């Protein structure tokens, strides 16, 4: 949650972030909860921070997956601490109670900028991974159309667009998140996928083959993603696995991207193979899992209200409806004080005034309880 | 018997008295005119009194045709003795002439003012007899509507003594003899004041000695209270005495007055002391802090309006709150979403300032509405070729839920409104603290106008040597 520039500044000043060995063991305190297994989180942990197990952190978010500021904070503090908040608990309760034979639930997280939507997604992903679900996580959906590395025209469909590099990277992220579970489940492809005259993935081969192929061969990576997600959808519907798809900034799917074809026409997100792959799972025609989405203002998206109907637009609304809307609001006073206590404990806030009641009031007022703003303010002092 | 009274301009007040007695009065300094006047008069007994010495000589040498007879001893006894004839220098003459001219001028101005006031009263349909200065001001404001910003530049009609600087009347007579005993100090009024002060000090010392002898103590109930007043400053004192004082002189004056005030019996000369003290202006605002209102739920609240530049804000502050501040329906931090770069969000900090000073950050709720009524502001700077202006404090459009025009003036207006409303919630001491913090003062700074030939209000065009 802290800007990376702060970290580099510290390094330039000669202060290195604490190494794992030197980091003090977090002492038990009021603002922390010792329950680090998200499956056991309950109302009593509300408003408190829990530490994500180091292994889980590496597995789930090593390649990508957390916001830059949150991952920078995790590096600085040598731990990833997430706050247990009501929206996340709401989602978890629903997921626990959901029936795998019914069509998948779709959740939409919305709220003010910097309010904690991505962090909620991270919490739910952690729970899903701990509960043995497979994860399909798109951390920033708008990157596919705005800050992509490379796009090429798709081989199969001339109008479609592939992402050789980004899709391969995403598959690496998928692999990191799901390798162990996939190996346990030993899921197999249901169809044969022909990539070229010589290359093909036979039906019945493990899904990990698809993943490996996509990671190594960027040319086919996007098609691999498409195939992979179709397979997972089928497996989940058949009851062989539970699948959680998390798409952040899903409203980007119905925007124009900045990519242009050779003839100059604008590429829509809907023309991208990877996005089409994700959209398979957005449809309500599968069961055995859930979809967790987030909306956030994106460049090229509609300006104005940050509420779902405006940001999704008519197409997105039609595609996503019906969904469970969950508002992720700014933190309450107690939650903000918890964050401040955490910063104090980690020796990030060092001014003595920050520990006083008046200082905390001031920080709460200045940030308005908004987690992003609080981090921004705290990095100044 | 008619008397010719040669009066000096300084004796104008005698003019009417003498005229009533039926005497012919000639008022002139020029001897030629006096001679002419004398020739025109019938040959009656003439008596000169306080005659201008320059006139005396021709009269005495005029001979039998007409000239003053030797003055009657009785008449002379009652008159001011004649000064010996002496050459008056041109400088002195000029000085006396200037003094006379000024007095005449002032008299004329006062006369015109009085006439003008009566005309004005008639114009406004009011009673000329009871037309006060306030009525005059109101009439002028009505008849000469103006949009001039500076109140001092607006048309006004005041008594000439308020408009024209006071000048001293002639300080010496035609012979050059000064009227004031301390004339040669060059600041007679000032040194007279000090002299009186010392006199009074000595008098009080004598009184105290007498009281000590009688065993009487000073009356503590009458002890002078200088609270709420301060000594006139150097300019004001100089204006009062019609003399320009220097700093060391003023310091001496203040020191001497302080010594007088410290005397236990100083209350005897209260009038003298307070002649040189000005009452501190009591601010209107602190006098009229409104009482708290109560809503249907019994919750105290207060409303106030605040201003800054072209923004107007209306704030309602509720007591028994939890520190929630909303502006135009949005939470404060979301309405003022300008990032601050190094210094944080300045607009939020501005609104926080009065709550912080009053110590009510978590005990009041604020609902504010603010409007900006000024020129449309552009968010980003002028784009030049090859140069992208980096406005670090404005988030990108897709992060901005709503554009806010002129955020700093809106924030300033909200701060002013909240401060004014908070006065009702806090005690007098805190109100004073807030006043000293500058929270209660309406910031009158406005945008300076553009001038032709400049780029803006001050910045000039590029200077080219040739």
Interface residues (C-beta under 8 A of the other chain):
Chain A: X112 X113 X297 X298 X299 X300 X301 X303 X304 X305 X306 X330 X333 X358 X361 X362 X364 X365 X366 X367 X368 X369 X370 X373 X376 X377 X380
Chain B: X322 X323 X325 X331 X332 X333 X334 X339 X342 X343 X344 X345 X348 X349 X352 X355 X356 X361 X362 X396 X397 X398 X399 X400 X401 X402
